Amino acid sequence: MNRKNWKRFNPRSLREAIEGCKDYAHSRHNRSVERIAELAGENSQWTVYGWLRDGSIPGAKIHSYQHACGCDFITRYLAHSAGQLLIDIPAGHLVDGEEVHQLQGTLNAAVGALLGFAAGRLDGDEVNHELSVAMEALAWHRENVLREPELDLEEGHG
């Protein structure tokens, strides 16, 4: 069975974002629609099924639904559809080689998408997705470097 790479999931519609949240909750937390509805403060699972059916969710319910699912795909879709990028607020930790290699892979995928677009093999939506993922990853690392805690060089010398 193929596992979805949730770090690279970037919904292209509100419906896909709502469904993605539900699928993420099931995949990562083994939560049913009934459990999601309960955690989101809804009286009935049928409310959530209605959101999934209609591809629409009331704005006041987005936060609680995403919290119940454990992801922020709706918020990300809304930001991206408005031409905005989002990054998680970094805590300022030292990165390791694996994180840098992941960043390099993300950047390579973005450059590959640009080359594919230039050659006429990829459409703008596919390229936009790869570029958004790459820019958000770079922005996160930029902020993480700015927030990186200073080393305590005086420790053990007193």
C-alpha positions in Angstrom: 0.0 0.0 0.0 1.4 3.4 -1.0 1.6 5.9 1.9 0.8 9.5 0.9 3.6 12.0 1.5 1.6 14.5 3.6 4.4 17.0 3.8 4.1 17.5 0.1 0.3 17.5 -0.1 -0.9 20.8 -1.5 -4.7 20.9 -2.2 -5.8 22.6 -5.4 -9.4 23.2 -4.3 -11.4 23.7 -1.1 -13.0 20.3 -1.6 -9.6 18.6 -1.9 -8.5 20.5 1.2 -11.5 19.3 3.3 -11.1 15.7 2.0 -7.4 15.9 2.6 -8.0 16.8 6.2 -10.3 13.9 6.7 -7.9 11.5 4.9 -5.0 12.8 7.0 -6.9 12.2 10.2 -7.7 8.7 9.2 -4.2 7.9 7.9 -2.2 9.4 10.8 -4.6 9.3 13.7 -7.0 6.5 12.8 -9.9 8.9 13.2 -13.3 8.2 11.7 -15.6 10.9 10.4 -17.7 10.3 13.5 -14.6 10.9 15.8 -13.6 14.0 13.8 -17.1 15.4 14.2 -17.0 14.8 17.9 -13.5 16.4 18.3 -14.6 19.4 16.2 -17.6 20.0 18.5 -20.2 18.9 15.9 -23.4 17.2 17.1 -23.5 14.8 14.1 -21.1 13.1 11.7 -23.6 14.0 9.0 -22.5 17.7 9.3 -19.0 16.7 8.3 -20.3 14.5 5.6 -22.2 17.5 4.3 -19.0 19.6 4.2 -17.3 16.8 2.2 -20.2 16.4 -0.1 -20.6 20.1 -0.8 -16.9 20.9 -0.8 -17.7 23.8 1.5 -17.2 24.5 5.2 -18.4 27.5 7.3 -15.4 29.8 8.1 -16.1 29.6 11.8 -15.7 25.8 11.7 -12.4 25.6 9.8 -10.1 25.9 12.9 -12.0 23.2 14.9 -12.2 20.9 12.0 -8.5 21.2 11.2 -7.6 20.8 14.9 -9.7 17.6 15.0 -7.9 16.3 11.9 -4.5 17.4 13.1 -3.6 19.3 9.9 -4.0 22.8 8.3 -4.8 21.9 4.6 -7.8 24.3 4.4 -5.8 27.2 5.7 -3.0 26.4 3.3 -5.4 26.2 0.4 -7.0 29.5 1.3 -3.6 31.2 1.6 -2.3 29.7 -1.7 -5.4 30.6 -3.6 -5.0 34.2 -2.5 -1.4 34.2 -3.7 0.1 33.9 -0.2 2.7 31.5 1.2 2.7 30.0 4.7 5.4 28.7 6.9 5.2 27.1 10.3 6.8 29.3 12.9 10.3 27.8 13.5 11.4 27.2 17.0 15.1 27.9 16.2 16.8 24.6 16.3 20.0 23.4 14.7 19.3 21.6 11.5 20.9 18.3 10.8 22.2 16.9 7.5 19.0 15.0 6.8 16.9 18.2 6.9 19.3 19.9 4.5 19.1 17.0 2.1 15.3 17.1 2.2 15.5 20.8 1.4 17.9 20.1 -1.5 15.5 17.5 -2.8 12.6 19.9 -2.6 14.6 22.6 -4.5 15.7 20.1 -7.1 12.0 19.1 -7.7 11.1 22.8 -8.1 13.9 23.4 -10.7 12.9 20.2 -12.4 9.4 21.4 -12.6 10.5 24.7 -14.1 12.6 22.8 -16.7 9.5 20.6 -17.5 7.4 23.7 -17.9 9.9 25.3 -20.3 10.0 22.1 -22.3 6.1 22.0 -22.4 5.8 18.8 -20.4 4.2 20.3 -17.3 1.4 22.8 -16.8 1.4 25.9 -14.7 -0.5 24.3 -11.8 2.0 21.5 -11.4 4.9 24.0 -11.5 3.2 26.3 -9.1 2.8 23.5 -6.6 6.5 22.6 -6.7 7.5 26.2 -6.4 5.2 26.9 -3.5 6.6 23.9 -1.6 10.2 25.0 -2.3 9.6 28.7 -1.3 7.9 27.7 1.9 10.7 25.3 2.8 13.3 28.0 2.1 11.4 30.6 4.1 11.1 28.2 7.0 14.9 27.6 7.0 15.5 31.4 6.7 13.4 32.1 9.8 14.8 29.2 11.7 18.3 30.6 11.2 17.2 34.0 12.4 15.6 32.3 15.5 18.4 29.9 16.2 19.2 30.0 19.9 22.6 31.4 20.7 25.2 29.0 22.0 26.1 29.3 25.6 29.9 29.5 25.3 30.2 30.3 29.0 28.7 27.0 30.2 31.2 24.9 32.1 33.8 27.7 32.4 32.6 29.2 35.7 
